[in-house]
């Protein structure tokens, strides 16, 4: 016959196992979300479609930003009155 303390200990063990299972599921879901986020971020930043975000992508982004800045500066310059 089981004593009350043995039943309580058994319930605690079951709760720990359930909690461990739930935490394991949460960890797996979080890892999946992080992996998807990383994949989407790399796809968004990959300028040359080689599947990687590397220095060539950074160079292309920097060039595009530089061109935009030059165009804006020229537009502002055109709007200023002549001296």
C-alpha positions in Angstrom: 0.0 0.0 0.0 1.3 3.5 -0.9 1.7 6.0 1.8 0.6 9.6 1.3 4.2 10.8 1.1 4.9 8.4 -1.7 1.9 9.6 -3.6 2.9 13.2 -3.2 6.5 12.5 -4.3 5.1 10.6 -7.3 2.9 13.6 -8.2 5.9 16.0 -7.9 8.0 13.8 -10.2 5.2 13.7 -12.8 4.8 17.5 -12.6 8.6 18.0 -13.0 8.5 15.7 -16.1 5.6 17.6 -17.5 7.3 20.9 -16.8 10.5 19.6 -18.4 8.5 18.5 -21.5 6.8 21.9 -21.8 10.1 23.8 -21.4 11.7 21.6 -24.0 8.8 22.3 -26.4 9.2 26.0 -25.7 12.9 25.9 -26.3 12.4 24.1 -29.6 9.8 26.6 -30.7 12.1 29.5 -29.8 15.0 27.9 -31.7 12.8 27.5 -34.7 11.7 31.1 -34.5 15.3 32.4 -34.2 16.3 30.2 -37.2 13.5 31.6 -39.3 14.3 35.2 -38.3 17.9 34.7 -39.1 17.0 33.2 -42.5 14.7 36.1 -43.4 17.3 38.7 -42.2 20.0 37.2 -44.4 17.6 37.0 -47.4 16.7 40.7 -46.9 20.3 41.8 -46.7 21.7 39.4 -49.4 22.3 41.8 -52.3 23.9 39.4 -54.7 21.6 36.4 -54.1 24.4 34.0 -53.1 22.6 33.0 -49.9 25.1 34.7 -47.6 25.4 38.1 -46.0 29.0 39.0 -46.5 31.4 41.9 -47.3 30.3 42.1 -50.9 26.7 42.6 -49.7 27.9 45.4 -47.3 29.8 47.0 -50.2 26.7 47.0 -52.4 24.6 48.5 -49.6 27.2 51.2 -48.9 27.4 52.1 -52.6 23.6 52.4 -52.8 23.5 54.6 -49.6 26.3 56.7 -51.0 24.5 57.2 -54.3 21.3 58.2 -52.5 23.2 60.7 -50.4 24.8 62.2 -53.5 21.4 62.5 -55.2 19.8 64.2 -52.2 22.8 66.6 -51.8 22.5 67.5 -55.5 18.7 68.1 -55.1 19.2 70.3 -52.1 22.0 72.2 -54.0 19.7 72.8 -56.9 17.1 74.3 -54.6 19.5 76.8 -53.1 19.6 80.2 -54.7 22.6 81.0 -56.9 25.3 83.3 -55.6 
